[in-house]
Amino acid sequence: MSFNHITGVANFSLSSPLRSLKTLVLSHNNISIIADYSFVEFPCLTLLNLSHNVLETLSEASFQEVDLEILDLSWNMLTSLPETIFLNMSKLRDVKFAYNLLQFLPPLTWKPLSDMVVLHLEENYFICDCHIQWLANNTTPLGNIHGWCSSPKKYKDKKLTHVARILDC
């Protein structure tokens, strides 16, 4: 469903053949809104690609009732993430938020993810101050975190995880 100029994702009411859908690619559209519980009718969905859209915000219930393994939200315009967006998504192992406008990573956002393998945060605008120190003390196994600081100047282009370990807060 890529390249179709879709502007929003509402709650789907689908017939049974699509309930077994495992992969949904909605990339390269003009999606600016995702309604709460939009993907509840896809109980088998494991991969959701919403990259290359114009999403600015997400609701805490955008992906509720879906136990994804891979979520791609790269190349959007996201500025923040709700703290409970990944609640009940225990299988999520690969998350892509690269090429957005994120500046902060709320620590509670990642807490529900027990098997996270890769977190792609490249090309965002992270402010590396004491608010990222939780990355160094993280008890949730986030695995490989790919992302760099944008500011302050002394940390620009340094890995988020490296700066988190050397911060003196």
Phi, psi and omega per residue, in radians:
M1 nan 0.327 3.116
S2 -1.327 2.765 3.070
F3 1.005 0.733 -3.114
N4 -2.081 0.132 3.134
H5 1.055 0.528 3.067
I6 -1.178 2.396 -3.074
T7 -1.915 -0.281 -3.140
G8 -2.736 2.803 3.088
V9 -2.131 2.025 3.138
A10 -1.850 3.072 3.110
N11 -1.093 2.191 -3.136
F12 -1.496 2.464 2.983
S13 -2.185 1.733 -2.958
L14 -2.053 2.777 3.074
S15 -1.308 2.892 -3.027
S16 -1.019 -0.582 -3.128
P17 -1.038 -0.577 -3.134
L18 -1.481 -0.172 3.106
R19 -1.158 -0.333 3.133
S20 -1.636 0.130 3.137
L21 -1.028 2.258 -3.130
K22 -1.821 -0.498 -3.094
T23 -2.236 2.266 3.093
L24 -2.293 2.028 -3.125
V25 -1.946 1.985 3.129
L26 -2.079 0.520 -3.088
S27 -1.304 2.843 3.084
H28 0.974 0.849 3.039
N29 -2.146 -2.802 3.080
N30 -2.108 0.662 -3.080
I31 -1.211 2.147 3.132
S32 -2.049 -0.189 -3.121
I33 -2.523 2.471 3.021
I34 -2.167 2.035 -3.142
A35 -1.194 2.675 3.077
D36 -1.001 2.446 3.088
Y37 1.022 0.534 -3.097
S38 -1.088 -0.465 -3.016
F39 -1.922 0.285 -3.088
V40 -1.104 -0.462 -3.141
E41 -1.407 0.073 3.127
F42 -2.051 1.236 -3.061
P43 -1.134 -0.335 -3.122
C44 -1.717 -0.005 -3.079
L45 -1.091 2.166 3.122
T46 -2.034 -0.427 3.135
L47 -2.234 2.184 3.097
L48 -2.224 2.092 -3.138
N49 -1.996 1.941 3.100
L50 -2.051 0.463 -3.097
S51 -1.245 2.785 3.084
H52 1.023 0.902 3.039
N53 -2.213 -2.815 -3.111
V54 -2.184 0.595 3.123
L55 -1.158 2.245 3.090
E56 -1.854 -0.551 -3.139
T57 -2.441 2.786 3.046
L58 -2.265 2.570 3.082
S59 -1.536 2.767 3.073
E60 -1.096 -0.381 -3.114
A61 -1.845 0.233 -3.118
S62 -1.004 -0.673 -3.064
F63 -2.119 0.358 3.129
Q64 -1.178 2.627 3.135
E65 1.221 0.271 3.075
V66 -2.240 2.245 -3.119
D67 -1.863 1.293 -3.104
L68 -1.209 2.743 2.981
E69 -1.833 -0.593 -3.117
I70 -2.310 2.257 3.122
L71 -2.299 2.113 3.139
D72 -2.011 1.929 3.080
L73 -2.097 0.445 -3.141
S74 -1.254 2.799 3.123
W75 1.005 0.864 3.008
N76 -2.139 -2.759 -3.132
M77 -2.215 0.581 -3.098
L78 -1.174 2.313 3.136
T79 -1.890 -0.334 3.129
S80 -2.730 2.917 3.120
L81 -2.226 2.370 3.065
P82 -1.142 2.510 -3.080
E83 -1.135 -0.475 -3.096
T84 -1.906 0.416 -3.084
I85 -1.101 -0.509 -3.099
F86 -1.780 0.253 3.128
L87 -1.005 2.306 -3.140
N88 1.147 0.435 3.065
M89 -1.977 1.119 -3.011
S90 -1.209 -0.342 -3.104
K91 -1.593 -0.136 -3.072
L92 -1.071 2.140 -3.079
R93 -2.235 -0.237 -3.120
D94 -2.458 1.975 -3.105
V95 -2.168 2.292 -3.133
K96 -2.072 1.992 3.039
F97 -2.119 0.378 -3.118
A98 -1.137 2.651 3.072
Y99 1.021 0.921 3.012
N100 -2.166 -2.795 -3.120
L101 -2.092 0.508 -3.095
L102 -1.213 2.444 3.089
Q103 -2.063 -0.429 -3.081
F104 -2.324 2.696 3.059
L105 -2.114 1.753 3.135
P106 -1.100 2.217 -3.065
P107 -1.067 -0.604 -3.117
L108 -1.226 -0.350 3.134
T109 -1.000 -0.703 -2.990
W110 -1.619 -0.160 -3.056
K111 -0.993 -0.714 -3.116
P112 -1.218 -0.198 -3.035
L113 -1.561 1.736 -3.069
S114 -1.536 -0.388 -3.087
D115 -2.065 0.437 -3.123
M116 -1.005 2.276 3.122
V117 -1.844 -0.859 -3.072
V118 -2.358 2.329 3.067
L119 -2.188 1.963 -3.115
H120 -1.682 1.993 -3.118
L121 -2.195 0.282 -3.072
E122 -0.994 2.590 3.023
E123 1.005 0.823 2.959
N124 -1.945 -2.902 -3.064
Y125 -2.179 0.921 -3.031
F126 -1.194 2.281 3.031
I127 -1.583 1.993 -3.063
C128 -1.652 1.607 3.083
D129 -2.315 -2.861 -3.070
C130 -1.048 -0.276 3.119
H131 -1.221 -0.264 3.098
I132 -1.774 -0.013 -3.084
Q133 -1.049 -0.430 3.106
W134 -1.013 -0.442 3.109
L135 -1.071 -0.610 3.139
A136 -1.321 -0.530 -3.106
N137 -1.779 0.241 -3.009
N138 -1.093 2.273 3.081
T139 -1.704 -0.222 3.047
T140 -1.511 2.227 -3.110
P141 -1.262 1.605 -3.134
L142 -1.395 -0.174 3.104
G143 1.200 -2.419 -3.091
N144 -1.435 2.065 3.102
I145 -1.889 2.079 3.133
H146 -1.882 1.857 -3.141
G147 -3.084 2.714 -3.057
W148 -2.304 2.742 3.101
C149 -1.353 2.586 3.030
S150 -1.860 -0.543 3.123
S151 -2.684 2.836 -0.075
P152 -1.172 2.990 -3.003
K153 -0.931 -0.680 -3.080
K154 -1.177 -0.306 3.115
Y155 -1.902 0.003 -3.101
K156 -0.954 2.309 3.119
D157 1.178 0.284 3.037
K158 -1.675 2.584 -3.141
K159 -1.087 2.400 3.122
L160 -0.939 -0.813 -3.084
T161 -1.170 -0.598 3.118
H162 -1.172 -0.845 -3.128
V163 -1.101 -0.691 3.136
A164 -1.021 -0.620 -3.130
R165 -1.320 -0.487 -3.068
I166 -1.721 -0.127 3.132
L167 -1.082 2.432 3.080
D168 -1.923 1.637 -3.064
C169 -1.921 nan nan
